[in-house]
Amino acid sequence: MHRFSILVLMVMGISALYNCSPNPYAKTNRQYTKQAKAFAKTLRTPPQAFTTDSIPPERWWTGTTNFSLRKPNFVIIHHTAQNSCEQTLKTFTLPRTQVSAHYVICKDGTVHHMLNDYLRAWHGGISKWGNLTDVNSSSIGIEIDNNGFEPFTGYQISSLLNLLDTLKKRYAIPAANFIGHADIAPTRKNDPNIYFPWKVLADRGFGLWYDTAGVVVPEGFSVLQGLRLVGYDVKDSTAALLAFKRHFEQDTTTVMQDADRKILYNLSVRFR
């Protein structure tokens, strides 16, 4: 047999073997489908009649024709703090962990879309940004495979930028609403770590950045007020300051120099 024909048969055999490999998440995928069907049944159920002791119920149910699904308005970026993509996928498919995200990005740039964007993932935990205290209900969570102490791969950042571009266009997410887990939960979290290239994202329109050229900080400018205007929960002011410096300066100190104050003032005006 011709060597080329043999090579083709070998490739076809390998491909067939790969395609026949059992899906290790088949069982949890069935559970996903079951839960999705339960939510769909809830959506199909007409609203219940509202009654009081003195007012009779309405004669007919009148369903409005003007509605849609709730859309996400924030994107929260995390690192997984685990040692592999496979470990994270397993964590997100175990009911006992009670944690999930919409997307997981592996080191080779592979993107796992684990949950419909319109559904509520459990990724933010106890968190706050500005006046928003239920971040999970209005956000998309993106987990990047990283143990928390290493740089992110070029493949990951490339895939992330493509994903963010899609999400921003699809849901009209404001540039200021691309933030990190540490920003919304500064007392508990530090992700994504200090190696995360926030400026690269900001240059593409995913998050705000500062420009301190010609900036003069007004006398009496309050650091706490500045942090609050940006969006940070300042109940623990040290934690909020650390989260701010980690995000915008890749710094893990809490000392505020003149240059830091200029950055914070400029951002507080832009976030306002």
GINOR-V705172 format. One record per residue. N is the residue number from 0. PHI is phi in whole degrees, 0 to 359 (999 if undefined). D_CENTER is the distance of its C-alpha to the mean C-alpha in Angstrom with 2 decimals. Layout:
BEGIN
{{N;PHI;D_CENTER} {N;PHI;D_CENTER}}
END
This chain:
BEGIN
{{0;999;54.01} {1;300;52.58} {2;300;50.04} {3;296;47.55} {4;295;47.91} {5;297;47.36} {6;298;44.16} {7;298;42.90} {8;296;43.73} {9;296;41.95} {10;297;38.74} {11;296;39.05} {12;293;39.64} {13;296;36.60} {14;298;34.44} {15;296;35.96} {16;297;35.38} {17;296;31.69} {18;291;31.29} {19;270;33.21} {20;297;31.08} {21;293;29.83} {22;286;26.15} {23;293;25.20} {24;251;22.60} {25;302;25.14} {26;294;25.63} {27;289;22.02} {28;295;21.61} {29;295;24.62} {30;295;23.10} {31;302;20.00} {32;299;22.58} {33;297;24.59} {34;294;21.85} {35;298;20.85} {36;296;24.58} {37;295;24.89} {38;293;22.26} {39;298;24.05} {40;297;27.29} {41;297;26.01} {42;295;25.07} {43;284;28.56} {44;286;30.32} {45;299;32.04} {46;303;31.46} {47;282;34.04} {48;296;37.06} {49;262;37.03} {50;228;40.36} {51;228;42.11} {52;296;45.55} {53;255;47.28} {54;243;45.41} {55;291;45.71} {56;292;42.71} {57;295;42.19} {58;287;44.36} {59;228;41.67} {60;277;37.95} {61;242;36.73} {62;275;33.35} {63;292;31.79} {64;263;31.25} {65;244;28.52} {66;198;25.07} {67;204;21.88} {68;286;18.70} {69;296;16.28} {70;251;13.67} {71;291;10.08} {72;236;10.44} {73;228;7.29} {74;237;4.12} {75;249;2.75} {76;256;4.24} {77;233;6.63} {78;251;10.06} {79;286;11.66} {80;59;14.83} {81;232;16.83} {82;260;19.47} {83;194;18.67} {84;296;16.47} {85;300;19.06} {86;296;18.77} {87;293;15.05} {88;300;15.83} {89;295;18.70} {90;302;16.85} {91;280;14.55} {92;244;17.81} {93;254;19.88} {94;305;20.22} {95;291;21.34} {96;285;18.12} {97;55;16.38} {98;218;12.88} {99;198;10.54} {100;209;7.32} {101;285;7.50} {102;226;7.92} {103;231;9.76} {104;247;11.45} {105;278;14.91} {106;298;17.21} {107;273;19.24} {108;92;16.46} {109;298;16.44} {110;249;13.37} {111;260;13.32} {112;268;12.08} {113;266;12.45} {114;210;11.97} {115;308;13.00} {116;300;10.49} {117;278;12.92} {118;266;12.84} {119;267;11.25} {120;274;9.41} {121;251;10.31} {122;236;7.65} {123;273;8.17} {124;64;11.92} {125;290;14.38} {126;204;12.80} {127;202;13.84} {128;216;13.31} {129;62;16.59} {130;265;18.05} {131;275;14.94} {132;247;15.25} {133;240;13.42} {134;296;9.81} {135;302;9.00} {136;285;11.53} {137;228;10.17} {138;223;6.42} {139;251;4.39} {140;259;2.55} {141;239;3.94} {142;258;6.95} {143;250;9.78} {144;299;13.24} {145;192;14.79} {146;284;17.05} {147;101;16.16} {148;230;19.46} {149;225;19.50} {150;294;18.62} {151;271;16.14} {152;284;18.15} {153;299;18.96} {154;298;18.12} {155;296;14.50} {156;293;14.17} {157;298;16.17} {158;295;14.13} {159;298;10.85} {160;298;12.87} {161;296;14.27} {162;294;11.13} {163;297;9.84} {164;298;13.45} {165;296;13.55} {166;294;10.68} {167;297;12.17} {168;289;15.57} {169;292;15.02} {170;244;13.58} {171;53;15.03} {172;282;12.03} {173;298;13.79} {174;304;13.56} {175;291;13.31} {176;262;10.05} {177;257;7.93} {178;223;7.77} {179;253;7.40} {180;299;7.79} {181;295;11.45} {182;293;11.57} {183;267;10.93} {184;218;12.89} {185;295;15.40} {186;277;18.06} {187;243;16.28} {188;232;13.72} {189;229;14.09} {190;258;11.08} {191;287;10.61} {192;294;14.41} {193;293;16.91} {194;278;17.31} {195;290;14.04} {196;274;15.37} {197;300;13.83} {198;294;17.05} {199;301;16.83} {200;293;13.63} {201;298;15.36} {202;296;18.46} {203;264;16.83} {204;96;15.62} {205;246;11.95} {206;109;12.45} {207;268;15.94} {208;224;18.50} {209;252;21.94} {210;217;25.49} {211;265;28.12} {212;298;31.12} {213;76;33.74} {214;285;31.62} {215;240;33.86} {216;283;32.40} {217;299;34.42} {218;296;36.64} {219;87;35.30} {220;300;31.61} {221;265;29.67} {222;298;26.89} {223;299;25.58} {224;295;25.75} {225;297;23.98} {226;298;21.03} {227;295;21.01} {228;293;21.16} {229;294;18.14} {230;138;16.20} {231;289;16.64} {232;280;18.17} {233;260;21.53} {234;303;22.99} {235;249;22.95} {236;295;23.77} {237;294;23.94} {238;296;20.46} {239;295;19.14} {240;296;21.30} {241;296;20.20} {242;296;16.47} {243;298;17.61} {244;290;19.87} {245;295;17.52} {246;289;15.03} {247;264;17.84} {248;228;20.69} {249;50;19.60} {250;238;22.05} {251;245;22.28} {252;251;25.23} {253;244;25.61} {254;276;28.72} {255;258;28.61} {256;266;30.88} {257;301;31.92} {258;297;29.51} {259;293;26.56} {260;294;27.86} {261;296;28.12} {262;298;24.50} {263;296;23.42} {264;298;25.97} {265;300;24.95} {266;291;21.27} {267;298;22.34} {268;289;24.45} {269;286;21.78} {270;282;19.17} {271;300;22.05}}
END
